[in-house]
Structure formats: C-alpha cells, structure tokens
Amino acid sequence: MEGRDHVRHEVTGAPTAEPGRALSDRRWTKELHSSIRCAAALLVMLFLIDWGAGTATPGRTALWCALSLLLFVVLCPRRITAGEGWLASRGLLRTQRVRTDLLVSVRCLDGVSQRLVLRDAFGGRVELDPQVLVNNPDLWHRLHEDARTSADMGCLMCGETALRRVQQRVDRETALTVFKVSGLE
C-alpha cells in the first residue's frame, strides 16, 4: 500500500490535459451505422406488418418507434479513445475515463461477452471489449505502454495476466492478418 500512496502524492499535480494525438477505434463508425441500420430495419418491418394487417394506430406507431429506439440504445457501440496516460469510453449518456499510467488493476470478466475492466489510482473505472484492442493495435500499444509504466512505478497490483492474454490475442490476430495479406493462409 505504501507504493500506491507514494504514487498518488507524486501525481496529483500532473497536468490533466490530453497530450499528443488521441487514438480511437477505427471500426466504431461502421458499428454505429450497423446499429442504426438494424434499428431502422426493425422499425420498417414493424410498420409494414401493421400496415399489411390494417392495425396501424398512433399508439402502436409510438410503441414501434420506442422499441426501435431501445434496440439502437442496446446496440450502440461505446467509442474508445486513448492518448498518452489516459483511456476513455464514451457511451450515449456518459464518458468513463481512466489514467492508464496509474492503473491499479486490470481484470478480465468472462461471461456472455468478455469485458476488460481497468481501474486507476484515483478510482476511475473503464469497461471495454478486448476485441476493440485486438482490432486496433495502435490503441493496444498505447494501453500496453502505459500499463508497463504503471507496473514499473509499483501501481499495478493485479492484472498482468489479463494484459498478457490480450497481448497474445493481438499477436495472434496480427499474425493471421499478415498471413492473409501475403497469401500464406
């Protein structure tokens, strides 16, 4: 615990500006458009069924719009951005931010969808899909460099195994991509 308190006192005066260029998920726009298309397709199908059955009313129309909006909210991807010393996950209503150069723990939650949970020394918490890091090696590299800084400073108490698993996935996907591009697959 002494190491964590020592780090916390040293960093409280650190600038909170986002230095350097921010990296973001390259596939986020495509996933957003996909969620919009799914919600719109559901809305059109529900309207066509109501129109074909002759049961369209203003109340049902409002219900179908609400159902379609709910589907969009469920499918809407979180936007992951990172820079030197920080990572942010922005949803529809709020943004979660964590100092990656002061990570305290990194956990991998298994379940229906695998999640990576990052916590920093100031209580910040970000949950993200590890596939985002696999799909964006530049985001992974930024997080990995900052996590290594946290470990070197003695901040990172647990999570090196989870980071190693993500590293193996990134390496595997990168190798497969190289094989596909070179025609060796």
N, C-alpha and C positions, 0 to 999 in steps of 0.2 A: 504493500500500500504506500510505502514511503516514496517509491518511484513515481506513482501516479500523482500524488500531491506535489511532488517536486516539479513535474512537468506542467501541471496546471498553473503553478505560480509563474513559471517562466513564460507561458504562452498568453497569459491574459492581456498583455499589452500588444499582442501580434495584430497586424492590420487585418481587417475583415474584408477588404476589397478583393475582387477576383482577379488575381494577377494572371497575365498571359492570356492565351486564347482558350476559349471554352470548347470542349468537345461534346458532341451529342450523338444520340442513337441515330444511325443512318437509316434504319428501317421504320422509324416512328411515323413518318408521313404516310408511308404505304399502309401501315397497320391502322392509322387513323382513317384513311379513306376506305379501307376494308370494313371497318366498324360502321361507318356512315352508310356504305352500300348495303350491309346486312340489315340495318335498321330500316332503311328506305324500302328494301325488298319486302320485309315483313309488313310494313305499312301498306304497300301497294297490294300485296296478296290479300290482306285483311279487307281492304276497300273493295277489291274485285269480288271476293266471296260475298260480302254484304250486298254489293250492287247486284250480283247474279241471283242472290236469294230474295232480293227485294226487301231487305230488312234494315237498310241504312237509315239511321236517325242521328240527330245531332249528339245525343248522349253516347251512342255507340262510336261515332266518329271521334269524339273526345277520348273515349276509352282506348281506341286503337292508337291514337296519337300518343297517349300516355304510355301504352305498352311498348310502342316503338322507341320512344324516348328512354324508357327504362332499359331496353336492350342496348341502346347506344351507350348509356352510362356504364353498364356492366362490361361491354366490350372495349370501351375507350382505353387505349394504352396510356401508361404513365410515361412522361417524357423524362429521360435520364440524361443529365448533363454533368460534366465534370471539368475541373480545372486543377491547377496546382494547389493541392491541400484541401480540396472540397469535392463533394459529390451531391447532387440534388436530384430529387424525384418529384416531378410536378404532375399532379392529377388535375381533375376538373375544379376542385374546390380549394385545395391547399398544396403547399410545397413542403416537402421534408428535406432537410439539409443536414449533412454530417461533415465534420472535419476529418478527412481521410489521413491527414498527417498526425492525428491524435486519436487513432482508433484504439478502443479498449477491447472490443470483442467483435468477432465475425462468426456468425453461426449459419449453418445450412439447415433450413427446415424442410423436411420431406413431407409429402402428402400428395394431394391431388395435383397441385402444382408446386414445384420446388421453388423455394424462396431463399435469398441470401439476406441476412439481417446484419447491418453494420451499426455499431454504436460507438460514439466518441466520448472523450473525457468530459464533455460539457452536458451530456445527457441527450445529445442529438441521436436520432434513430432513423434509418432508411431501410426499407424493404424493397428488394428488386429481384427480378427474374434473372438467374445466372445466364440464361440464354442470350440476354442483351449483351453481356460481356463477351460471350462466345462469338456473337455476330459482329461485334465491334472491337477488334483487337486494340485499337488506339485507346478506347475507354478502359479496357482491361489493363493496358500498360500503365496508364495514369494511376489507376487504383492500386496496382501492384507496387509501383514505385513509392507511393505514399504509405502503403501498409508496411513496406520494408523500413521506411523512416520511423513509423510508429514502433515497430519491433526493436529497432536499434536504440530508440530512446527509452525502451522499457515500458511503454504504454500498453502495447498489445498483449493482454493477459491470456486470451484464448482465441483461436481462430486460424492458426497457421495450417491446420489440417484441411479446413474448409477452403482456404485460399489455394492450397496445393491441389485439391480436387478440381477447382475451377481452372487452374493453370493447366492441368492435364487435359481437360476438355478443350480449352483454347488451342493447345498444341495439336491435339488430335484433329480438330476441325481445320486448322491451318494446313496440316499435312495432307488431309483429304482434298482440300481446295487446290493445293499445289499439284497433286497427282491428277486431278480432273483437268486443270488448265494445261498441263503438259501432256495429257493423253495417256498417262500410265495407269489409269484406273481400270 
